């Protein structure tokens, strides 16, 4: 087998997912997710408010309490699949 090449610091940063580490980074994630949710809610006239608010809440909880990620990730995957299924069903029924 070949020798694994040395990975530079840039490669290590690109391969690892970003997680907010300091309190300021966590608060920045919370503030930006809420601002994005408000902008999307205003742009869609409140039609997608439950989904946008839920996504912003989930992002804020994960940013502030990263220890809960093991519990939230499977639930988020289930909700994501449910949302995709229902959007496809609504598209097929021409109700979207």
C-alpha positions as CSV (number, residue, x, y, z in Angstrom):
1,X,0.0,0.0,0.0
2,X,1.1,3.5,-0.7
3,X,1.9,6.1,1.9
4,X,-0.8,8.6,2.8
5,X,0.3,12.1,1.7
6,X,0.7,14.7,4.4
7,X,-2.4,16.7,4.7
8,X,-1.9,20.5,5.1
9,X,-3.8,22.6,7.6
10,X,-6.1,23.7,4.7
11,X,-7.0,20.2,3.8
12,X,-7.8,19.4,7.4
13,X,-10.0,22.4,7.6
14,X,-11.8,21.6,4.4
15,X,-12.4,17.9,5.4
16,X,-13.8,18.7,8.8
17,X,-17.3,20.1,9.3
18,X,-17.4,23.6,10.9
19,X,-18.7,23.8,14.4
20,X,-19.1,27.0,16.3
21,X,-16.6,26.9,19.2
22,X,-16.7,30.2,21.0
23,X,-19.7,31.9,22.5
24,X,-19.5,34.7,19.9
25,X,-19.5,32.2,17.0
26,X,-22.5,30.4,18.5
27,X,-24.4,33.7,19.0
28,X,-23.6,34.7,15.4
29,X,-25.0,31.4,14.2
30,X,-28.2,32.0,16.2
31,X,-28.6,35.6,15.1
32,X,-28.0,34.8,11.4
33,X,-30.4,31.9,11.4
34,X,-33.1,34.0,12.9
35,X,-32.4,36.9,10.5
36,X,-32.6,34.5,7.6
37,X,-35.8,33.0,8.9
38,X,-37.4,36.5,9.2
39,X,-36.3,37.4,5.7
40,X,-37.7,34.2,4.2
41,X,-40.9,34.6,6.2
42,X,-41.3,38.1,4.8
43,X,-40.5,37.0,1.3
44,X,-43.1,34.2,1.3
45,X,-45.8,36.2,3.1
46,X,-45.8,33.7,5.9
47,X,-46.8,30.7,3.8
48,X,-43.7,28.7,5.0
49,X,-43.6,30.2,8.5
50,X,-43.8,26.8,10.4
51,X,-41.0,25.3,8.3
52,X,-38.8,28.4,8.4
53,X,-39.4,28.9,12.1
54,X,-38.7,25.2,12.9
55,X,-35.4,25.3,10.9
56,X,-34.3,28.5,12.7
57,X,-35.2,27.0,16.1
58,X,-33.4,23.8,15.3
59,X,-30.3,25.7,14.2
60,X,-30.3,27.8,17.3
61,X,-30.7,24.9,19.6
62,X,-27.9,23.0,18.0
63,X,-25.6,26.0,18.1
64,X,-26.3,26.8,21.7
65,X,-26.5,23.1,23.0
66,X,-24.2,21.1,20.8
67,X,-24.4,18.1,23.2
68,X,-27.9,17.5,21.9
69,X,-26.8,16.9,18.4
70,X,-26.9,13.1,18.9
71,X,-30.6,13.4,19.7
72,X,-31.6,16.0,17.2
73,X,-29.9,14.6,14.0
74,X,-32.0,11.4,13.7
75,X,-35.2,13.4,14.3
76,X,-34.1,16.0,11.7
77,X,-33.4,13.3,9.2
78,X,-36.9,11.8,9.7
79,X,-38.5,15.3,9.4
80,X,-36.5,16.0,6.2
81,X,-37.7,12.7,4.6
82,X,-41.2,13.4,5.7
83,X,-41.0,16.9,4.2
84,X,-39.6,15.6,0.9
85,X,-42.3,12.9,0.6
86,X,-45.1,15.4,1.3
87,X,-43.7,17.9,-1.2
88,X,-43.4,15.2,-3.9
89,X,-47.0,14.1,-3.1
90,X,-48.3,17.7,-3.3
91,X,-46.5,18.2,-6.6
92,X,-47.9,14.9,-8.0
93,X,-51.4,16.0,-6.9
94,X,-50.9,19.5,-8.4
95,X,-51.7,21.1,-5.0
96,X,-48.3,22.7,-4.5
